[in-house]
Amino acid sequence: MSNKSYTPVPVFDTMQDVIDQYKSCTAQDDSKKVIREWLNHCFENSSVDLPQYASRDYQCVLNFLYSYRGSQDTFVAYRRELERLLQWSWFVREQSLLKHKRDDIEAFAEFCIKPYKRWIGTKNVARFKSISGEKIPNPEWRPFAATISKTERYAGNSPEKNDYQCSQQALKAMFGIISSFYNFLLQDEITSINPVLLLRQKSKFIRKEATAPTIRRLSDQQWQTVIKLVKNKAKENPQEERTVFILSCLYSMYLRISELVTNTHWSPTMSDFFKDSDGNWWFKTVGKGNKARQIAVSDTMLAALKHYRVTYLNLSPYPLIGEKTPLIGHKTNVNSPLTSTRPIRRLVQEYFDQAADMLESQGDKDEAISLRAATVHWLRHTGISEDVKRRPREHVRDDAGHSSSAITDRYIDVELRERHRSAKKKIID
């Protein structure tokens, strides 16, 4: 069959499935047989023939993914890129990924920039479906996804395959992940080279930016509109006190949305707020890259915590040592922790849209359009951007969990303002 007519089939599912499959392979004398049976199951309804080297390639990727089981976000990113590499190697390049050289990686990068249309989806779907207790590949899944902005979605548009774009950030991530994979194979003496390191002209794919990337954040007017709207709703409906607290955590403590919910390596509870010997309050969390950090809690954040506990949870004003109450519980059961970020994301986005409607009704159309394009993560950026104006950058860096001050410096836009002010009155004639 023609390579262009092949419709990709997923071969990796959730992190837990990968863990279980890895353990199943190590428990068997013939791990290749286990993998071959799984691949045959995935491709049984496909007209494509699996290459002989598929089982070995698959096991290399399986071992690598298993080694990154500590972080859900990292696992998902690595699974995405290596699934694409496997599919491309088998059915486009028709070569084992253990045989790839520099030219092959360049060809793969070019393919990621412009994949076949049959490889592009227009919505996010589950990789597998469960039918009668058996996992079946989802025929709607694709390795690449076309997306459009929130503003376009709000206008009633839907993504089409021609909307697919491979961003500079995506290309950087792809090169980094594949390089890590080949380094892993080098350490296990499975391959003798890392073809990514041999690329002499990576710059033809990745541009060097002259200026720091723009930090996406809410304006003061947008933030004040959102938080006042939610607080007013909470006066009418006490259930919305939960939303006020969520927004406070995202903005005041710069939390990522993933740090509000229970995951494989962390379960946030009320006892993660604690007071030190000086009477200062802190919040401990484990975030991106499975890194623990301690965040200084402001007086206003402490007041928000106290208000939330008393008015919504009917608890004592301050957390007790060892208290297991979830930081954010389900609406219907406060003692049951959220395990998905989706409900929080949906809740915040609903209020962003309501606040945008208010701004538009007040005649602030530009502010409304910008707010409709915002995502929940902008709240973290907004909190950092506001604090870096008045707090030492090292303090903000540590509270935000930045690996270096250079990352925090991106939030300082004083130099850009001065640069623009000095250019504003230049004359041509």
RADAHU-V492278 format. One record per residue. N is the residue number from 1. BURIAL is + if it has 24 or more other ideal C-beta (glycine too) atoms within 12 Angstrom, else -. Layout:
n = [N | N]
burial = [BURIAL | BURIAL]
//
This chain:
n = [1 | 2 | 3 | 4 | 5 | 6 | 7 | 8 | 9 | 10 | 11 | 12 | 13 | 14 | 15 | 16 | 17 | 18 | 19 | 20 | 21 | 22 | 23 | 24 | 25 | 26 | 27 | 28 | 29 | 30 | 31 | 32 | 33 | 34 | 35 | 36 | 37 | 38 | 39 | 40 | 41 | 42 | 43 | 44 | 45 | 46 | 47 | 48 | 49 | 50 | 51 | 52 | 53 | 54 | 55 | 56 | 57 | 58 | 59 | 60 | 61 | 62 | 63 | 64 | 65 | 66 | 67 | 68 | 69 | 70 | 71 | 72 | 73 | 74 | 75 | 76 | 77 | 78 | 79 | 80 | 81 | 82 | 83 | 84 | 85 | 86 | 87 | 88 | 89 | 90 | 91 | 92 | 93 | 94 | 95 | 96 | 97 | 98 | 99 | 100 | 101 | 102 | 103 | 104 | 105 | 106 | 107 | 108 | 109 | 110 | 111 | 112 | 113 | 114 | 115 | 116 | 117 | 118 | 119 | 120 | 121 | 122 | 123 | 124 | 125 | 126 | 127 | 128 | 129 | 130 | 131 | 132 | 133 | 134 | 135 | 136 | 137 | 138 | 139 | 140 | 141 | 142 | 143 | 144 | 145 | 146 | 147 | 148 | 149 | 150 | 151 | 152 | 153 | 154 | 155 | 156 | 157 | 158 | 159 | 160 | 161 | 162 | 163 | 164 | 165 | 166 | 167 | 168 | 169 | 170 | 171 | 172 | 173 | 174 | 175 | 176 | 177 | 178 | 179 | 180 | 181 | 182 | 183 | 184 | 185 | 186 | 187 | 188 | 189 | 190 | 191 | 192 | 193 | 194 | 195 | 196 | 197 | 198 | 199 | 200 | 201 | 202 | 203 | 204 | 205 | 206 | 207 | 208 | 209 | 210 | 211 | 212 | 213 | 214 | 215 | 216 | 217 | 218 | 219 | 220 | 221 | 222 | 223 | 224 | 225 | 226 | 227 | 228 | 229 | 230 | 231 | 232 | 233 | 234 | 235 | 236 | 237 | 238 | 239 | 240 | 241 | 242 | 243 | 244 | 245 | 246 | 247 | 248 | 249 | 250 | 251 | 252 | 253 | 254 | 255 | 256 | 257 | 258 | 259 | 260 | 261 | 262 | 263 | 264 | 265 | 266 | 267 | 268 | 269 | 270 | 271 | 272 | 273 | 274 | 275 | 276 | 277 | 278 | 279 | 280 | 281 | 282 | 283 | 284 | 285 | 286 | 287 | 288 | 289 | 290 | 291 | 292 | 293 | 294 | 295 | 296 | 297 | 298 | 299 | 300 | 301 | 302 | 303 | 304 | 305 | 306 | 307 | 308 | 309 | 310 | 311 | 312 | 313 | 314 | 315 | 316 | 317 | 318 | 319 | 320 | 321 | 322 | 323 | 324 | 325 | 326 | 327 | 328 | 329 | 330 | 331 | 332 | 333 | 334 | 335 | 336 | 337 | 338 | 339 | 340 | 341 | 342 | 343 | 344 | 345 | 346 | 347 | 348 | 349 | 350 | 351 | 352 | 353 | 354 | 355 | 356 | 357 | 358 | 359 | 360 | 361 | 362 | 363 | 364 | 365 | 366 | 367 | 368 | 369 | 370 | 371 | 372 | 373 | 374 | 375 | 376 | 377 | 378 | 379 | 380 | 381 | 382 | 383 | 384 | 385 | 386 | 387 | 388 | 389 | 390 | 391 | 392 | 393 | 394 | 395 | 396 | 397 | 398 | 399 | 400 | 401 | 402 | 403 | 404 | 405 | 406 | 407 | 408 | 409 | 410 | 411 | 412 | 413 | 414 | 415 | 416 | 417 | 418 | 419 | 420 | 421 | 422 | 423 | 424 | 425 | 426 | 427 | 428 | 429]
burial = [- | - | - | - | - | + | + | + | + | + | + | + | + | - | + | - | + | + | + | - | + | + | - | - | + | - | - | - | - | - | + | - | - | + | + | + | - | + | + | - | - | + | + | - | - | + | - | + | - | + | + | - | + | + | + | + | + | + | + | + | + | + | + | + | + | + | + | + | + | - | + | + | + | + | + | + | + | + | + | + | + | + | + | + | + | + | + | + | + | + | + | + | + | - | + | + | + | + | - | + | + | - | - | + | + | + | + | + | + | - | + | + | - | - | + | + | - | + | + | + | + | - | - | - | - | - | + | + | - | - | - | - | - | - | + | - | + | + | - | - | + | + | + | + | + | + | + | - | - | + | - | - | - | - | - | - | - | - | - | - | - | - | - | + | - | + | - | - | - | + | + | + | + | + | + | - | + | + | + | + | + | + | - | + | + | - | - | - | - | + | + | - | - | + | + | + | - | - | + | - | - | + | - | - | + | - | - | - | - | - | - | - | - | - | + | + | + | + | + | - | - | + | + | - | + | + | + | - | + | + | + | - | + | + | - | - | - | - | - | + | + | + | + | + | + | + | + | + | + | + | + | + | + | + | + | + | + | + | + | + | + | + | + | - | + | + | + | + | + | + | - | + | + | + | - | - | - | - | - | - | + | + | + | + | + | + | + | + | - | - | - | - | + | + | + | + | + | + | - | - | + | + | - | + | + | + | + | + | + | - | + | + | + | - | + | - | - | + | + | - | - | - | - | - | + | + | + | + | + | - | - | - | - | + | - | - | + | + | - | - | + | - | + | + | + | - | + | + | + | - | + | + | + | + | + | + | - | + | + | - | - | - | - | - | - | - | + | + | + | + | + | + | + | + | + | + | + | + | + | + | + | + | + | + | + | + | + | + | - | - | - | - | + | - | - | + | + | + | + | + | + | + | - | - | - | - | - | + | - | + | + | + | - | - | - | - | - | - | - | - | - | - | - | - | - | - | - | - | -]
//
